[in-house]
Amino acid sequence: MNRNRAIEISESPDLKHVTYQGKRVYIQHVHESNDIARVYLLDDPTEEFDVQLNQLEER
C-alpha cells in the first residue's frame, strides 16, 4: 500500500476494507519514517502489531 493512502485511511472516520494476509485490519497509525503501520485485526482488536505498508492491501 502507498504511504499517502495508508495515512489517508488512518485519518479517515470511515472504515475502509484493508487486509493483511487475508484478514481485515484497522490502521491505527502510520510511522512515516520507516513505512510501517500499527494495525489491529477487526476480528480481535486486542491483537495490535506493526506491518510493512507493502503488506497491506485495500479492496
VENSUL-V730294 format. One record per run of one state. SS is the DSSP state (hx for helix, st for strand, lp for the rest). FROM is the first residue (numbers start at 1). TO is the last residue. If there is no record, write none. Layout:
SS|FROM|TO + SS|FROM|TO
//
This chain:
lp|1|2 + hx|3|11 + lp|12|17 + st|18|20 + lp|21|22 + st|23|31 + lp|32|35 + st|36|41 + lp|42|43 + st|44|52 + hx|53|55 + st|56|58 + lp|59|59
//
